[in-house]
Amino acid sequence: MTRDDARSLDAADPLRGFRDRFHLPDGVIYLDGNSLGALPHATRDAQADAVTRQWGDQLIGSWNSPNGDGMGWIEAPARIGAAIAPLIGAAANEVIVTDSVSVNLFKAIAAAAALNPGRFELLTETGNFPTDLYVANGAASVIAGLTVRAVAPEAVEDAIGPDTAILLLTHVHYKSGTRRDMAAMTARAQAAGALVVWDLSHSAGAVPLALSREDVDFAVGCGYKFLNGGPGAPSFLYAAARHHAAMRSPLQGWFGHAAPFAFDDAYEPAPGMTRMLCGTPPMLSLLALESGVATFAGTDMGAVFAKSSALFDLFADQVASRCPELTLVSPRDAACRGSQISFSHPHAYEICQAMIAADVVGDFRAPDILRFGLTPLYTGFEDLWIAADRLADILDSGRWRDARYAVKAKVT
Ligand SMILES: *Cc1c(COP(=O)(O)O)cnc(C)c1O
């Protein structure tokens, strides 16, 4: 594979025009869109409109949509949820945008626990993204009877049993990029009488999903990673329509009330996903997420993942032939991975810093993972060819050994 070959792949890429939707700093190859998606140009304009016209001029009137166009602030959580729905294979009314992934996990766990009375075990895996374990244990500390059992990833399936109330799993692992078989795990858990809660933080906008078809009970996912919603973007919460009537949020706030502006003393949950809202949503952040999700308009997750898969193959092949010191930890089989490529190396941190200094931005996950996000909307084949070339150069020259690359930052 020469640089010209990579260029030809870009020229033939049906998604090549999508890159123009993003602001990317000159000369930088950004391979960290799985941690913070790049800024869409449309977001700048939409945020300017949200601040100047909607907040500045229309003030409180922006909550409503006087002309009934559904573009009021009050409609934003459900409206943006409906926009995310096709990306995750859900119905428009099964998704709402609100709060962080961590908070939505708590709500989903509590709702699922109440829907499965008489069972008290939340089953999850060790090495899961830490917030999932922290939230699960926090939920168990306030939900009567609920206990958390975390087993090794490969032991999860056999650990599902008659006590399992909830199976909480992350679909694509944040470190290795390994993807679980959602349909099979969901079916297995449900056959044993459990409900499933999936964390889709590294899946939404990364891989094709079919939540409705696969009968998933609950899911949460991240707004600021592949969905390009901006730093700290709110997350989404999905619940299968069959649970809507009976599910309850443990955080009963007025935004989840059937009639918030009736100001009743008694809580009456709103119909559908709206009951999972809690308090006043961060509107500027919601609107930034709306622009981020809109960057997928005109394609679908099949096309996006097909390109991700080709990007992976190019990079994996280049690194395998030119950087033998690195060990690939992501699965080679596309069906078993997300949209990232991870390698292990005892000095992954220093190598990552040296790459950033060479204008290739990836990230490091302790203790030894060098991780690169593949974001097909704005990453090209030539980018990855150059990235592999610089990686080989950094390893061959030993440049990563420079003391300045060992200085640890707060965020890695
Ligand atoms: C990024 C990520 C989160 C983020 O949670 P926040 O509460 O939004 O910070 C949660 N779970 C997984 C698996 C993630 O990768």
The ligand as a Tripos MOL2 file, in Angstrom:
@<TRIPOS>MOLECULE
LIG
   15    15     1     0     0
SMALL
NO_CHARGES

@<TRIPOS>ATOM
      1 C1        -17.4940    7.6260   27.4150 C.3       1 LIG1
      2 C2        -18.2260    6.5940   28.1600 C.ar      1 LIG1
      3 C3        -19.1270    6.9460   29.1550 C.ar      1 LIG1
      4 C4        -19.2950    8.3990   29.5180 C.3       1 LIG1
      5 O1        -20.1230    8.6230   30.5980 O.3       1 LIG1
      6 P1        -20.4780   10.1250   31.0050 P.3       1 LIG1
      7 O2        -21.3000    9.9720   32.2000 O.co2     1 LIG1
      8 O3        -21.2370   10.7420   29.8660 O.co2     1 LIG1
      9 O4        -19.2030   10.8530   31.2590 O.co2     1 LIG1
     10 C5        -19.8540    5.9400   29.7620 C.ar      1 LIG1
     11 N1        -19.6740    4.6450   29.4220 N.ar      1 LIG1
     12 C6        -18.7780    4.2680   28.4790 C.ar      1 LIG1
     13 C7        -18.6330    2.8390   28.1140 C.3       1 LIG1
     14 C8        -18.0220    5.2370   27.8310 C.ar      1 LIG1
     15 O5        -17.1460    4.8760   26.9140 O.3       1 LIG1
@<TRIPOS>BOND
     1     1     2 1
     2     2     3 ar
     3     2    14 ar
     4     3     4 1
     5     3    10 ar
     6     4     5 1
     7     5     6 1
     8     6     7 2
     9     6     8 1
    10     6     9 1
    11    10    11 ar
    12    11    12 ar
    13    12    13 1
    14    12    14 ar
    15    14    15 1
@<TRIPOS>SUBSTRUCTURE
     1 LIG1         1 GROUP 0 **** ****
